[in-house]
Amino acid sequence: MTSNPNRRRIITIYVAVILLAAFIAVGMFVRVPYVSLGPGPTVNTLGTVETDAGPERVVKVAGAVDPNPKGNLNLTTVSLLDGLTLFQALGKWLSPSAELQPRESYYKPGTSEEEVRQENLAQMSTSEDDATLAAFNYLNKPTAIGVKEIADKGPASTVLAAGDRVKSIDGTAVTTMADVAHVLAEHKPGDTVDVVFLRGTAEETAKVTLAKRPDDPAKAYLGITMRSVPADPSLDVTFDVGDIGGPSAGTMMTLSIIDQMTPGDLSHGEFVAGTGTIDPNGTVGEIGGIDHKIRAAKEAGATVFLVPAGNCSLAESKAPDGIELVKIETLGGAVDALKTLGTDKPRPHC
């Protein structure tokens, strides 16, 4: 007969095994409400990406002065890992290159991952338009309103087509999306307006009866999705950054456009990476995850990193050795700083 001490020992072992198995199961399968941030991919905005149709330029300026500038002007990203188990979260917490953040900071309650992805892609699309405007404003080149998409059965669906350039609406010249919004604000649904546009190099005029805007029936609606494009039809700017979303690549994409539209190479033989939002006036805005982006750039081989002024404090405290942190506040300041590379001229640092 088993003695009571032996029986208690066996029961204790059984209970311990069951608790250990339960802990392992929880650690392996139970998700925690956190996401992990870390260094993400870097993409050379002067380079190419692979597509189903073959390699395509990340930023392409048709009719550019220098369509194939040499060097690196890399945009940087932050990787975000969702769906972490308890064990994965513990591993990330112990990792020096990862950071845990509450999931709700990136996925609002009631919002699906696909909705967040689509929002990020929409922000990237807006950033591409702003990059085009910022570059052309910096170079004193005129811009125009390009038709990106036509709303199905919308007011302009039988008149305009993707790729058209809108020159004027109801006699008022429009060169920015703000111009279009201002003209439409002066009309009501049901008004008929003359739209002058370029299709290729041919100028055409058509009448469009404005409809009710789907999200605000009191306001007039033309039914097009717009993008900023060069006013010169022989020029065109296209982007292919893959599945990268958000607005923080704006500055680097803008510099890529400028590099292709001016002689010489902005990088001057250095591996330059950076980040920052851009607005049409050329103001560089701060972003999130600067420490992860600098680490990603350093691992990719960058020697110079363009840092928005608002991110300098954290960047300086977290940057690895061997990478120069150049402070930028405006597009003009970024170009001026790049011009000093390879010289003894001073440039602003964090």
HELIX and SHEET records of a PDB file:
HELIX    1   1 ASN A    4  PHE A   29  1                                  26    
HELIX    2   2 LEU A   86  LEU A   94  1                                   9    
HELIX    3   3 ARG A  103  SER A  105  5                                   3    
HELIX    4   4 GLU A  113  TYR A  138  1                                  26    
HELIX    5   5 MET A  177  ALA A  185  1                                   9    
HELIX    6   6 GLY A  250  MET A  261  1                                  12    
HELIX    7   7 ILE A  290  ALA A  300  1                                  11    
HELIX    8   8 ALA A  309  ASN A  311  5                                   3    
HELIX    9   9 CYS A  312  LYS A  318  1                                   7    
HELIX   10  10 LEU A  331  LYS A  339  1                                   9    
SHEET    1   A 6 GLU A  99  PRO A 102  0                                        
SHEET    2   A 6 TYR A  34  ASN A  44 -1                                        
SHEET    3   A 6 ASN A  72  LEU A  81 -1                                        
SHEET    4   A 6 PHE A 271  GLY A 274  1                                        
SHEET    5   A 6 VAL A 304  PRO A 308  1                                        
SHEET    6   A 6 GLU A 324  ILE A 328  1                                        
SHEET    1   B 2 THR A  48  THR A  51  0                                        
SHEET    2   B 2 GLY A  54  ARG A  57 -1                                        
SHEET    1   C 2 VAL A  59  ALA A  62  0                                        
SHEET    2   C 2 ASP A 236  PHE A 239 -1                                        
SHEET    1   D 4 THR A 172  ALA A 173  0                                        
SHEET    2   D 4 ARG A 165  ILE A 169 -1                                        
SHEET    3   D 4 THR A 143  ILE A 150 -1                                        
SHEET    4   D 4 ILE A 224  PRO A 230 -1                                        
SHEET    1   E 4 THR A 172  ALA A 173  0                                        
SHEET    2   E 4 ARG A 165  ILE A 169 -1                                        
SHEET    3   E 4 THR A 192  ARG A 199 -1                                        
SHEET    4   E 4 ALA A 202  THR A 209 -1                                        
SHEET    1   F 2 ALA A 211  ARG A 213  0                                        
SHEET    2   F 2 ASP A 216  TYR A 221 -1                                        
SHEET    1   G 2 THR A 277  ILE A 278  0                                        
SHEET    2   G 2 VAL A 284  GLY A 285 -1                                        
END                                                                             
